[in-house]
Amino acid sequence: MSLFLAGISALLYGLADFSGGYAANRSPLLSVLLVSQFLGLVLAAALVAFISPVLPAPADIAWGLLAGLCGALGLFTLYRGIATSIVAIVSPLSALVSAVVPMAYGAILGERPSALAIAGALLCLPAIVLLSWGGEGEGGRKEIRSAMVQGLVAGLGFGCFFVAVSRSSPGSGLWPLLASRLVSILVMGAALLLRGQRPLIAKAGRLTTALAGTADMGANILFLLAARSGLLSLVSVVTSLYPAPTVILGRIFLGQKVPRIRVAGIGLAIAGVALISLR
């Protein structure tokens, strides 16, 4: 069940990335991030009020706050890297690191997946890179180094988000995600104020902005449930395959060509998840 939840989480993360990218082509990026994060907060608050209205232990809130800081760092660094650096380095490196960090943490906790599951996870790691690959990177050593640093930092941010969220107790319900989203909104709002901007969303991008926010929160919820019911090391790898649905959606709705390298990534991902499911 945990792998099924992780798979749906990856689909929703991919949908959120696709929708957010579509909206960001029509409105300022920070505005799209802030508004979509706020809509995700509304969804989380409604679910918390319905499912778990009692406040959890302070430690669970603390894990949520830490997750929010890590997630905001990951988002900001990733989009900054995509906008100012070599996408073909930033994107695959961030996706790979975001999978490796929880895997390593799971191993430290004593998680011992089966040999088949480990083989599947090892197949998924290169699949993540292939799915995110945008082509050959160009630029001098300084630009390449900058792209690698930003990809690494973004990946660490996302990976630490996964770890922090998973450390909250099952009895805390969705409160950690609510705390996480509050922090990320404060960070995005502060960044917007420092730039002297207002959160403006073009009419053509309002629906996709809303979809990005709700899909992202839905993905967070499913990841949290998956991590609480399964091995973090495996759940994080399956969740990190989110570039696959983004690629497929781009092909379906925007007519984007899917390079052979990404087709290979999809094939590896399917094989890897199949092996993990046989654990």
HELIX and SHEET records of a PDB file:
HELIX    1   1 SER A    2  ALA A   24  1                                  23    
HELIX    2   2 LEU A   29  ILE A   51  1                                  23    
HELIX    3   3 PRO A   58  THR A   84  1                                  27    
HELIX    4   4 VAL A   87  LEU A  109  1                                  23    
HELIX    5   5 ALA A  115  SER A  132  1                                  18    
HELIX    6   6 ARG A  141  SER A  166  1                                  26    
HELIX    7   7 PRO A  170  SER A  172  5                                   3    
HELIX    8   8 TRP A  175  LEU A  194  1                                  20    
HELIX    9   9 LYS A  203  GLY A  205  5                                   3    
HELIX   10  10 ARG A  206  SER A  229  1                                  24    
HELIX   11  11 LEU A  232  THR A  239  1                                   8    
HELIX   12  12 PRO A  243  LEU A  254  1                                  12    
HELIX   13  13 ARG A  260  SER A  277  1                                  18    
END                                                                             
